[in-house]
Amino acid sequence: MRFPPRIHRTGAAAALLSALLVGGTVSATTADAAAASAGSVCYGALPSQAHDTLHLIDQGGPFPYSQDGIVFQNREDVLPGQSTGYYHEYTVKTPGSSTRGARRIVTGEKNQEDYYTADHYATFDRVDFGC
């Protein structure tokens, strides 16, 4: 199980504030690139199937598809650059689809961020659990 629970996550703004308060630095280039490549979506605005997937991730499974939990390569370079193995992907079921569909949750382990894509990795929105 991943900790802390998602409801207590504070997001990028808090990370920035924390870095500044303890005298750290933040690269404007890195911050700009991450902001430009991924938007934001409120947890409550996600489809119910995404809520189900996030719940399964928190529980550690079981997952409905054998591909769930595999390493997401970020070949599209839409998410902030990280080392191989940082991101993992999970299927968000699409009602009426005979395949896995295009919807996914991609997680980042170190910062415990979650991204949602409804268009098979063309665009991502970081899930905001505080709204």
N, C-alpha and C positions, 0 to 999 in steps of 0.2 A: 504494500500500500504506500501511496505517496503522501508525504506530509509537508507542510501543514495542510489541513483541510482547505478545499478550494474557497469556501465562503470567507476565509480570513486572508486571502491573497489581496495584495494592495496594488499590484501592477507596476508599470514602468515609471509612473510619476513618483511613486514612493521610492523606487530604486534610485532615481535621479536625486531626489531630495536627500536620501541617505548618503549617497556618494558625496554630495556637496557638504553635508553637515560634518562628515568625518574627514574632510579635506581631500577627498578623492577627485579624480578628474573624469570627465565624460567627453568622449570624442564626438564632436559635432557631426563629422562625416558618418560615423557609425549610427548615431541616433537618427540622422536625416535619412539614411538608407533604409533603416528598419521602419521608420514612419512612412516612407514613401511606398514600401513594398507590401505592407500589410495594414489593413484597416482595423476597425474595432467593431464588435457586436456585443450587445448586452445578452447575458445568459438567458434572460426571459424571452428574447426575440428569436432564439434558436428553435428549430423544429423539435417536437417532443422526442423524436428518435435520437437527436443529438444529446438530449438530456439523458436518455437511456444509455448511450455509449459512454458519456462521461461518468455515469454511475458505475458502469462495468469496469472502467479504467481504475476508478478509485478502489473498487473491490478486488481488483487483480483478475477479473474474469469470472466465469468462463465467457469466451468470446464466440460469436456465432460463425466467424469465418477463420479459416486456418491462416490467412494472411494478416489478421489483426495482431498488432504488436511488432510487426517487422520494422526494420530500420527504414526511415524515410530519407532518401538521398539528397533531397533539396536540389535536384538537377536544374530546376527552373530558376534557382537563385531568387525566389520570391521572398523567402524567409531570411532572417538575419543569418549570416554565415557562421557555421559552427563545425566542429570536427565530426567525422563520420561516426554514427552511432548516437549522436545527441538527440536527434528527432526520431519518433516512432509514430506510425500511422495506424488508425483504427477506422473501420467501416461505420458509417452512419446509414442505417437501413433506409431504403427508398421504397415507400409503399407502392405496390404494383409492379415493381421491377423484378425481372427474372434473373438479374445479375446483381453484383454488389452495388451497382449504380455509381454515381460520380461524387457522392458526398463523403467527406472524411473529417475526422478529428486528427490533427497532428500535434503531438505533445513534445515539449522540450524538457528534458529531465532536470538540468541543473537549476534553472530558474522556475521550473514547474509552470511554464506557460502552455496554454492550449490555444490552438488555432483551428478555425472551421473553414472548410472549403466546400462549396456546393457545385463547383465546376471542374472537378478533378485537377486541382493544383494550379489552375490559371490565376486565381486570386485567393487570398486568405484574409480572414478577419480574426484578430486576437479576441478570445472570449473574455469579456469583462464581467466578473462575478459580483461586482459592487453596484450594479445598476439594475 
